[in-house]
Amino acid sequence: LAVQARRPTGEEAVCLRFLKAQALVDQKQDAAALALLAPLLGQGAHPWAARIQALHRALQGMQQKA
């Protein structure tokens, strides 16, 4: 959390938020994970951008099917 507080848009903070979103998916909290990922979509230059976008698309698809 200290990383997120110091550099909320830094690479490390983005990684932590993505990992937290993955953990939320594992806990069947898809809506919370989707909400956490949405602001990360603007990080197109981040090394994990493709992962972020893929998980976001998958969660959106699951939300639409529900």
N, C-alpha and C positions, 0 to 999 in steps of 0.2 A: 504493500500500500504506500510505502514511502516513495517508491519509484513513481507511482502514479501521481502522487501529490507534487513531486518536484518537477516532473516532465510529463504532463498528462497526455501529450501527443507524441512523445518520444517513442522510438522503436520498442524499447523494453516495455513501456506501458501498454502499447498495442498488443504485444505478445501476451502479456499477463491477462488482458481483457479477453483475448481470443481463447486462451487456455481456460479461463473461468467460464466462458460460454460453453466450451466443450464439456466441462464438468457439469454444468447445468443441464445439458442435453442428457448426459449419463444419469442424472437424477430425475429425468422426465419432466423438466421444467423448461419446455421448449419456448414458451412465450417470453420468459425472462431471458433466455439465451438470445433470442431474436432481437429483443430490445437492447441487449448489450452489444450485439454485433452491428446494428444499424449505424451508429456513429462511426464505426471503423471502416465503412465502405468508402469513405473519402480518402483513405490512406492508400491510394493506388500505387505509390512508389515503394510501399513497404514490402520487404521480402516475402511476407506471408499474405500479401493481398489476394492471391489466387485462392488460398485456403479459406480466407475470410469470406470471399465472395461465394465460394462453393458451399460452405456451411450455411450461409445466409439463404442462398437459393433453395437448398434442401429443406431448411426449416420453413421457409415460405410455402413450399410445395406441400409440406405436411400440414401446415395450418389451413391451407385451402381445401385439403381433402377431409379435414375434420368437420 
